[in-house]
Amino acid sequence: MKHYQINNKLKDMPGIQEELQITLERSNLAREQVCPREECGVVGIYGNRYAANLAYFALYALQHRGQESAGIATTNGENLYRYAGMGQVSQVFNEDKIKALEGYAAIGHNRYSTSGASLYRNAQPLRVYTHHGTIALAHNGNLTNANSLRTELENQGSIFHTTIDSEVIVHLLAKSTASTLLDAFTEAMQKVQGAYSLVLLSTHCMIAMRDPHGFRPLVIGKIETSIVFASETCALDIIDAEYIRDVEPGELIVIEEGKMTSYFPFHNEKGENTHTPNLCIFEHIYFARPDSYLFKESVYDFRINLGKQLAREAPANGDIVVPVPDSSVVAAIGYSQESGIPYATGLVRSHYIGRTFIEPEQKIRDFSAKVKYNTVSAAVKGKRIVIIDDSIMRGTTSKKIIKMLRKGGATEIHMRISAPPTRFPCYYGIDIPTSQELIAANFSLEEIRKFIGVDSLAYLSEEGMIASSTRKINFCKACFNGNYITPPDKNYDTKQFPLIKEMQMEENI
């Protein structure tokens, strides 16, 4: 079984530490990024007079999937109400705002911008007025042909209000000549490519859909006679909803007048999905909460298995196993269980900071890691540490954390990563940097080890990662191996839609 490991027993190459330091600090690799950015979280509640309240609590459970904006749309059968704002759920909503969201059905959204800028106008759910009535849309994922479709629509006279790919869907829907909302929506979704798990709300129905490859998760639950959709099962738990099943890849579900109907627009006459399911494995490695069941599998069990497999592939002589909190905690427990090395809390993470902050001077730039993490000196002093993380993107934050552990008194530090090296960007809703920015795509394992400053470095193999799953299913592993099942079109750009700079300036004035 192939795995990636390098130790510092090799002779140091003259000057490599200084040369690599200069190269990385001067390149885009030196930009701050702790880990891959979250995507978005979506929720839908149908048939409950407390729909807005339930959506609010479900969004709390999905807060880890996006912290830039939050929004809820509801309907009472006659009107469609919406409120959204910048910030986390607790910052956007209060009791009065929730009370104003009347109705028996609601959809909600937490956003992190994998496509489009971080602007108020990009907050979801989107609400639009069409000849099919007023609709609201909440989308998790990324459309790989959004720019081409947007250009085509603009040439036909469409006027876009936001810079996000999700707006392409509502424009396609609005332009459809189909006689019903369901037919118009189905027609629109057959024109888009990429990843999407979404919920749509009108004054008379709710629609939930997952792309035919199933990149992003979407589950179904119920509270008595009420139906719930959510990105993860942890959102069901917080509102005491019973998990029923996953929305299947390529499945479209409509709830109208209390009746739920399932359609499969991407299936052939034999009832077979015409697309190959490819479920995002990074959901299990990093994104999802460990208390969730994702793709019909426990996230906790998957991460335990990652840690155990990592211990078998890349053993280390250490006194304690220390995770980089929070997403690596469970993998570190697995590594400790398999290796017999005691687990310890050597780093503490602050949960009370924003996503970004200003670093105006180079001399205080190292404060960035200290704001988020601090060393437990009593745990690490005089110890050989095996530190577990789930990824290394640019490497700059890992370097700062290792420096902190050294200062705390660690005598040796052996870093183990519970995933293969990340060498390629994601086009399906995860904000992974470009290959030019990813350290593993540009430098050898020995160079990375030296830059970070650890005594040894090892990654989990791709085979070991797949073996950690208890299910025999197809996973998307494009960020590790570059094999994209639906490559982006030639006009793809995750950040720069037309006029995005002008929109940013306008909103900031």
Residue, then its C-alpha position, 0 to 999 in steps of 0.5 A: m500500500k502506497h503512502y507518503q512519509i518523509n523523515n528528517k534523517l535525510k541529510d539537510m540540503p544546504g540552504i534549502q530552509e532559507e530558500l524555501q522560506i523566501t520563496l513561500e513568503r514571497s508567493n501566494l502560498a504565504r497568504e493566511q489560510v488555516c484549512p479549506r473554507e466551509e461551503c454553505g448550509v441549507v434547510g427546509i421545513y414544510g407543514n409546521r406553524y413554527a417553521a421559521n423558528l425551526a429553520y432558525f435552530a437548524l441553521y444554528a446547527l449548520q453554522h459551521r458550514g458558513q458564517e458570512s451571511a444567514g437568511i430565512a424565507t417563509t410562506n403562509g400560502e399567500n405571501l412569501y416573506r424573507y429576511a437575510g443579513m451579514g454575519q452569523v445566525s445569532q447576529v442576523f436574527n432576533e425574536d422580532k425578525i423571526k416573528a415577522l416570518e409568518g407561515y407553515a413552510a420555510i427555507g434557510h441558508n448559511r453562506y460562505s462565498t465559494s462563488g461571488a463576493s461577500l456582499y449583502r446582496n449575495a445573501q441567500p435565500l434569493r427571492v425573485y418574482t416570476h410569471h410562476g409566482t414569487i419564489a425563494l432559493a437556497h443553494n449549497g454547491n457550485l455550478t461549473n458552467a455558471n459563467s457561460l450560462r450567465t453570459e448567454l442570459e445577459n446577451q438575451g436581456s437578463i439583468f443580474h442583481t447578484t454575483i453568485d452562481s445560484e442566480v443563474i438558476v432563477h433566471l433559467l427558471a424565469k425564462s422557461t415557457a413551461s406551464t408549471l413551476l415544477d416543469a420550469f424548474t426541471e428544465a432549468m436544472q437540466k441546463v446547469q452543471g456541477a454541484y448543487s443541493l438546494v431547496l426552493l420555496s413558492t407560495h404553494c410548494m417546496i422543492a428539494m433537489r440534489d445534483p445527479h453526481g451527489f457531490r453535496p449532501l442533503v437529508i430528509g427528516k420529519i417531525e410528526t407530519s412535518i417534513v424537514f430537509a437539511s445539509e446534515t443530520c445534526a440539523l435534524d437532531i437540534i429540532d428533534a426531527e427523525y432522520i428518514r433518508d438521504v435525498e438521492p443523487g439526481e432526485l427532485i422532491v416536491i411537497e404540495e398540499g402536504k403530499m411529497t412526490s419524488y422525481f428522477p429527471f436524470h434517470n433513463e427509461k430503465g430507472e438508472n441514473t445517467h450520471t455516476p454518483n461521486l460524493c465529496i469525501f472532504e465532507h467526511i474528512y473536514f466539513a461535516r460535524p462529527d455528530s452527523y451521518l453523511f452519505k448514510e455513514s457516521v462522520y465520527d466513525f469515518r474519522i476514527n478510521l482515518g486516524k487508525q489507518l494513519a497510525r498503521e501507515a505512518p507510525a511515529n515515536g511520540d509521548i502524546v497525540v495532539p490534534v489541531p482543533d477542531s476538525s482533527v480531534v476525532a482522527a487524533i483519537g483514532y490515531s491514539q487508539e491504534s498506536g497506544i500513544p496517549y491523547a492530549t489537549g496540546l492546543v486550545r482553539s478560540h471560538y470567539i473570533g471572526r473569520t478574518f481580521i486586519e494584519p497591518e504590520q509584518k511584525i504582528r503578522d504572526f499574531s494571526a495564529k495566536v488569536k485562534y490557537n494557544t499552546v497548553s504548555a503543561a501538556v507539551k513541555g518536554k514531550r515528543i508530540v505527534i500532531i494530527d491535522d486533516s490538511i495542509m493548504r498553504g502551510t503558513t498556519s501549520k508553520k506558526i502552530i509548530k513554532m508555538l508548540r516549540k516555544g511551549g517546550a515540545t522536544e520533537i514534533h511529528m506531523r501526521i495528516s489524515a488525508p492525502p496531499t491536496r494538490f488541486p482546486c475544487y470546482y464543486g463548492i469547496d474553497i480550496p486554493t488554486s494549484q499555484e497556491l497549494i504547497a503540496a502541488n509545488f514542493s516536495l515532502e522534504e521541502i514542506r517538512k522543512f518549511i513547517g519545521v517538524d521532525s517528520l511529516a506523513y500523509l495518509s494514502e488515497e487507498g487508506m482514505i478510501a478504506s476508512s469508509t464502511r460503504k463501497i461507494n464512489f467518492c469525489k477525490a479530485c482535490f487529491n488526484g485532479n480527476y474531475i468528473t465534470p470539469p469546469d467550462k473554459n469561462y469558469d471563474t469562481k470569484q470574478f463575475p462581471l462587474i463584481k468590483e463595481m458591485q463591491m465598491e457600490e455596496n461599501i459606499 
